[in-house]
């Protein structure tokens, strides 16, 4: 179980970090999703819910290939008119959220079976916090094009901080699962 969660952890690190040299991402998202897939596949043999998570990770492996060459930060909130790439990254974010939903379901199933009540309760609570926060952020972002630019800047800073905090907390949660037997 430790090696599976290590792969999932590093996979989400690859997806979370975006480091571009020139136009190429040196931590490509498809490789991150492959690591997630390989970690989840090993767990799916024992936990059936993992099959759905592995299916979504395959979808994301394929769908995220263009993200190797296009920097998300250069497209994010730079224009008020949606472009093909901004729509692409919105869809990619929604697909990632679906994957994380099933990863959370897998984490809940594992912590419930291993009988780690404290970890089980925190995972369920954080699942609600994560999903509520991310859905709220997506909803607020969708109205950004209709707001005054000063408000959009402040809102953008808040969104970046919220996503940074919530993603780091998610990584810490996955890291905690490495210690389970």
Helices and strands as residue ranges (DSSP letters): H 2-16, E 20-21, E 24-25, H 29-44, H 50-63, G 65-68, H 72-75, H 84-114, H 117-142, G 144-146, H 149-177
